């Protein structure tokens, strides 16, 4: 019989109380050998020692579920259609058999679940009758778990817009973890996974998972609340905004002085020789800009996590809320380390010598039809390709597209691979993503990054500006 609880309104505690009371009446008292009496079981129910809530269980599962055994007591076909990560499928008679007791006793926690509470409650009563005190039933079953954990705030009754927005980023990770799992290694194009980090590169979640605790992990997302909700274990919050200088109404623009960036790295526990993995989630450019800031002071032992935090979640890697406190270290910027940025003066002088320019802003801003800067338009001779064309986002991650596709599309722009090339955008933020693609994915070895980009160029009235498509 399938344990469907759609129309059931009996609370879990009441269900277990009824079962325990029935056993007590039927002689289910102390049976010796450490078995719990009916009174002890009733006391456990009254104090909440019989169940675990959906949110608490989700937190344990997301963190890796160490020391916990999840037992799904539904029929095999329902288990095959969907089950909680790492759960095993057993019938009630199987999980309550004497042969299972040694294995169950070894666990810190055993959680029984079904669609509703009836069958798990039966198993709980029998197991506690046999002396187990580490068994819990999922309160409300999978029906309640779906409602409380997997349903976005925007779809819940009474959910407001502000709460929905704050919940969206976390929910994307949770749903990727529980509803869109992928096998490690699938759909990855760029991960190099070197034995040791020596130069900027891309690594897979599998590579990072094997090295947690041995490499520094930096979370480059902009939102502190998103970071504190869920992140890779041990990851340090490292947003890019403090790494750039404020520039009036245009917000952050040029990278901060090396001493400022070095201080931020030191406070994050990163030393000159520390291997570092950087990730973002929705905005790949946050991770690449953090990488360029590190390269600005001479750090080369770094990698971007392919697929970002969403891919990490979809591979059902651990996600935690605990915020680490890394021991601060001294970071010494390396003089002359930045050989990839270019300023307006050098770029202007290089145009007459054949410098190629790639502008990765939206086309209407490139053409000068829209503008938020001192002047509309673009650097004369520039070609236009929106940075987002490099990327594809799915329910299980944000990825750089396949190598042959990117190589073909960049070549179609007429860019000469070995000739000098500068990448620009509005402030340099999104250009950092295109720079990383060209330099470290496609092998454009002679590419530069315009730190100030069009905001800086447009403010310099002596510099020329072009309008139209420019292609």
Secondary structure, DSSP 8 states (H G I E B T S, - for coil): -----TT----HHHHHHHHHHHHHHTT-S--STT---HHHHHHHHHTTTTEE-HHHHHHHHHTT-TTEEEEE-S-HHHHHH---TT-EE--HHHHTSGGGHHHHHTSSEEEEE-SSSHHHHHHHHHHHHTT--SEEEETTHHHHHIIIIIS-GGGSTT--HHHHHHHHHHHHHHHHHHHS---TTTT--S----SS--SSEEE-HHHHHHHBTTBEEEE--S-HHHHHHSEETT-EE--SGGGEEE-GGG-EEEE--HHHHHHHHHHTT--TT--EEEE-SS-HHHHHHHHHHHHHTT---EEEETBHHHHHHHTT--EE--------------TT---SEE-HHHHHHHHTTT-EEEE-S-HHHHHTSS-SSSS-SB-TT-EE--GGGGEEEETTEEEE--HHHHHHHHHHTT--TTS-EEEE-SSSHHHHHHHHIIIIIS--TTEEEESSHHHHHHH-TTS--B-S---
